[in-house]
Amino acid sequence: VSTQSTWGVYKMAAKQDGGVTAGCACGPSCTCDPCQCGTTAAGCCGGQAASTGCCGGQAGEGIVATALAFFNDLEYGKGAEGIAKYLAPGATFTCMCLPQKTLAEYGEFMKALGSITSDASYTPLFVTSNSDTVTIVADMKATHTGSAPGFPAPANPPKTTTCQYVYSISFAGGKITAMHKVFDIFTGFN
């Protein structure tokens, strides 16, 4: 996964187990080795938190790591409870083709979606950020194999879909305040 912003360039890959693997192209005073990072990226880049002196040492890396950890928990069905630690109170969600209005509601939707797709995978393709926003372009692949309230019954044989989507995630005080999703429902759900 390529990431680029005003503070540097590095690669990240989200994993289903919730970890984030990071490998940075750091400045001369910092050596970055790939490592397992949590929501703050502490332990990466020679043991320093990325937002406090490594990989360019500028604000932004902390919210990227948080956004990618949130991405994993959201996409892999942790639900509202599993993503609550990342959210500011009342965090909103918007998407032209989905009815959910809060990130808690969307978290529950993704949890239900996970229950009807046996092999769902979500891969960040590109990540960029500024001081208060992280944008993730991702690829979803899933096979509709189960049923849940509010979802259509699976086709016979089950249908597999692949589509790309974009999340624009807004932060304030280290917490997510809003997320906007750009998604083609006709490609994703047909």
C-alpha positions in Angstrom: 0.0 0.0 0.0 1.5 3.3 -1.0 1.0 6.3 1.3 2.0 9.8 0.5 1.4 13.1 2.2 3.1 16.4 3.0 5.2 14.6 5.7 6.7 11.8 3.8 6.2 8.6 1.9 5.9 5.1 3.3 4.2 1.8 2.8 1.5 0.2 5.0 -0.7 -2.8 4.7 -3.8 -3.5 6.8 -4.2 -7.0 8.1 -7.2 -8.9 9.2 -5.8 -9.5 12.7 -5.9 -5.7 13.4 -2.2 -5.1 13.2 -0.6 -2.6 10.8 2.7 -3.4 9.1 4.7 -0.3 8.4 8.0 0.2 6.5 9.1 3.8 6.2 11.4 5.8 4.0 12.8 7.9 6.8 14.9 10.9 7.0 18.7 10.7 7.9 18.1 10.7 11.6 15.7 7.8 11.7 15.9 4.2 10.7 12.6 2.5 10.1 12.3 -1.3 10.1 9.0 -3.0 9.3 7.2 -3.7 12.6 3.8 -4.3 14.1 2.2 -1.0 15.0 -0.8 -0.3 17.2 -3.1 2.7 16.9 -0.3 5.2 17.8 2.6 3.7 15.8 4.7 3.5 19.0 7.4 1.0 18.5 8.0 1.7 14.8 10.9 3.7 13.5 13.5 2.7 16.1 11.0 2.6 19.0 9.7 6.2 18.7 6.1 7.1 18.0 5.9 8.1 14.4 4.3 11.4 15.3 7.1 12.5 17.6 10.3 12.4 15.7 10.4 9.6 13.2 9.6 9.3 9.5 9.8 13.1 9.1 8.7 13.7 12.6 5.7 15.7 11.7 2.1 15.4 12.9 0.1 13.2 10.6 1.6 9.8 11.0 -0.3 9.1 14.2 -3.6 9.7 12.6 -2.6 7.5 9.6 -1.8 4.6 12.0 -5.1 5.2 13.9 -7.1 5.4 10.6 -5.6 2.1 9.4 -6.3 0.3 12.7 -9.8 1.7 12.6 -10.1 0.5 9.0 -9.2 -3.0 10.1 -11.6 -3.1 13.0 -14.4 -1.6 10.9 -14.0 -3.6 7.7 -13.5 -6.9 9.5 -16.8 -6.6 11.5 -15.9 -5.5 15.0 -19.1 -3.5 15.1 -19.9 -0.3 17.0 -18.3 -1.6 20.1 -15.1 -2.5 18.4 -14.6 0.9 16.7 -15.8 3.0 19.6 -12.2 3.6 20.9 -11.3 5.5 17.7 -14.4 7.8 17.7 -15.3 11.2 19.0 -18.8 11.3 20.5 -21.4 11.6 17.7 -18.9 10.7 14.9 -20.9 11.0 11.7 -21.0 8.9 8.5 -22.0 9.9 5.0 -22.4 8.0 1.8 -24.8 8.8 -1.0 -25.9 5.1 -1.4 -26.1 4.0 2.3 -28.6 5.1 4.9 -26.4 5.1 8.0 -25.7 8.5 9.6 -23.3 7.7 12.4 -20.1 5.7 12.4 -21.6 3.5 15.1 -24.5 2.6 12.8 -22.1 2.0 9.9 -19.9 -0.2 12.2 -23.0 -2.4 12.8 -23.8 -2.5 9.1 -20.2 -3.7 8.4 -20.5 -6.3 11.1 -23.7 -7.6 9.4 -22.0 -7.5 6.0 -19.2 -9.6 7.4 -21.7 -12.2 8.6 -23.0 -12.8 5.1 -19.6 -12.8 3.2 -17.5 -15.8 4.0 -14.3 -14.6 2.4 -14.4 -10.8 2.5 -11.1 -9.0 2.2 -10.4 -5.3 2.3 -7.1 -4.0 1.0 -5.9 -0.4 1.3 -4.4 0.6 -2.1 -3.4 4.2 -1.3 -3.4 6.3 1.8 -2.7 10.0 2.1 -3.2 12.5 4.9 -2.9 16.1 6.0 -3.0 17.4 9.6 -6.6 16.3 10.3 -7.8 14.0 7.5 -6.7 10.6 6.2 -7.9 9.4 2.9 -7.9 5.6 2.1 -8.5 4.2 -1.3 -9.3 0.5 -0.9 -10.3 -2.7 -2.7 -13.1 -5.0 -1.4 -13.5 -8.6 -2.5 -16.3 -10.7 -1.1 -18.6 -13.6 -1.9 -22.2 -13.4 -0.7 -22.8 -16.7 1.0 -25.2 -16.0 3.9 -28.2 -14.1 4.9 -29.0 -11.4 7.5 -31.9 -9.0 8.1 -31.9 -6.1 5.6 -29.7 -8.0 3.0 -30.9 -9.9 0.0 -30.6 -13.7 0.0 -27.4 -15.0 -1.6 -27.5 -16.1 -5.3 -27.1 -19.7 -6.3 -24.3 -20.1 -7.0 -22.9 -17.5 -4.6 -21.8 -14.3 -6.3 -18.3 -12.8 -5.8 -17.8 -9.0 -6.2 -14.7 -6.8 -6.3 -14.9 -3.0 -6.1 -12.9 0.0 -5.0 -14.0 2.7 -2.6 -12.7 5.7 -0.8 -12.9 6.7 2.9 -12.1 10.3 3.9 -11.7 10.2 7.7 -11.7 13.5 9.6 -9.9 13.8 13.0 -10.0 16.2 15.9 -7.9 15.7 19.1 -6.8 12.3 17.8 -10.3 10.9 17.5 -12.4 10.4 14.4 -15.2 12.9 14.0 -16.5 12.0 10.6 -16.1 9.7 7.7 -17.3 10.1 4.1 -17.4 7.1 1.8 -17.4 7.3 -2.0 -18.6 4.0 -3.3 -20.4 2.7 -6.4 -23.3 0.6 -5.1 -24.0 -0.8 -8.5 -20.6 -2.2 -8.9 -20.3 -3.4 -5.3 -23.7 -5.0 -4.8 -24.8 -6.2 -8.2 
